[in-house]
Amino acid sequence: MGETSIFKVLSDPQRREILLMLRDGRMNAGEIAQRLGLSPAALSYHLKLLKGADLVLEYREKNYVYYEVNTSVFQELVLWASQFGGGKV
């Protein structure tokens, strides 16, 4: 997993909203900022943390940078968390 704590990154509601938006498909930074009403600087900060935790992947295409959810990290997280739900009380 990434160098930034996944749990710290996921603790912010705006970053969780970005991930929910990206679950429907990749988007560029302008689209994300417009939908959330964020300044470019604020969005850049959130995306930096999400990328640092490997929660989003970045793709460059011509003049645009696109972002999408890194599903493999979420799969690892689910597998890790499932260790604690063995049904024992």
C-alpha positions in Angstrom: 0.0 0.0 0.0 1.0 3.6 -0.4 3.3 5.7 1.7 0.4 7.8 3.0 -1.9 6.2 5.5 -5.0 5.0 3.7 -7.2 5.5 6.8 -6.0 9.1 7.2 -6.7 9.8 3.5 -10.2 8.2 3.8 -11.1 10.2 6.9 -11.8 13.3 4.8 -15.3 13.6 3.3 -14.2 15.4 0.2 -11.7 12.7 -0.6 -14.3 10.0 -0.1 -16.6 12.0 -2.4 -13.9 12.1 -5.1 -13.5 8.3 -4.9 -17.3 7.8 -5.2 -17.3 10.0 -8.3 -14.4 8.1 -9.8 -16.1 4.7 -9.2 -18.3 5.5 -12.2 -15.3 6.0 -14.4 -12.3 8.1 -15.0 -12.5 11.9 -14.9 -10.1 14.8 -15.4 -9.3 17.3 -12.7 -11.5 20.0 -14.2 -14.5 17.8 -14.1 -13.9 16.8 -10.5 -13.3 20.4 -9.3 -16.4 21.6 -11.1 -18.7 18.9 -9.5 -17.3 19.5 -6.0 -16.9 23.2 -6.3 -13.3 23.1 -5.3 -10.5 25.4 -6.3 -7.7 23.9 -8.4 -5.3 24.2 -5.4 -7.7 22.4 -3.0 -8.3 19.6 -5.6 -4.6 19.2 -6.2 -4.0 18.7 -2.5 -6.7 16.0 -2.2 -5.5 14.2 -5.4 -1.9 14.3 -4.1 -3.0 12.5 -0.9 -5.2 10.0 -2.8 -2.3 9.3 -5.2 0.2 9.0 -2.3 -2.0 6.3 -0.8 -2.3 4.6 -4.2 -6.1 5.0 -4.0 -6.2 6.7 -7.4 -4.3 6.2 -10.7 -3.3 9.1 -12.9 -3.2 8.9 -16.7 -2.1 11.6 -19.1 -3.8 12.0 -22.4 -2.9 14.9 -24.7 -3.6 18.1 -22.6 -5.6 16.3 -19.9 -4.8 14.3 -16.8 -7.4 11.7 -15.9 -7.9 10.0 -12.6 -9.5 6.6 -11.8 -9.9 4.4 -8.7 -7.1 1.9 -8.1 -9.4 -1.1 -7.3 -6.5 -3.4 -6.4 -5.8 -1.3 -3.3 -9.4 -1.6 -2.2 -9.3 -5.3 -2.8 -6.3 -5.6 -0.5 -8.0 -3.5 2.1 -11.1 -5.6 2.0 -9.0 -8.8 2.4 -7.1 -7.3 5.3 -10.3 -6.1 7.0 -12.0 -9.5 6.6 -9.5 -11.0 9.0 -11.3 -9.2 11.8 -14.8 -10.4 11.0 -14.5 -14.1 11.8 -17.9 -14.2 13.6 -16.4 -14.9 17.0 -17.5 -12.7 19.9 
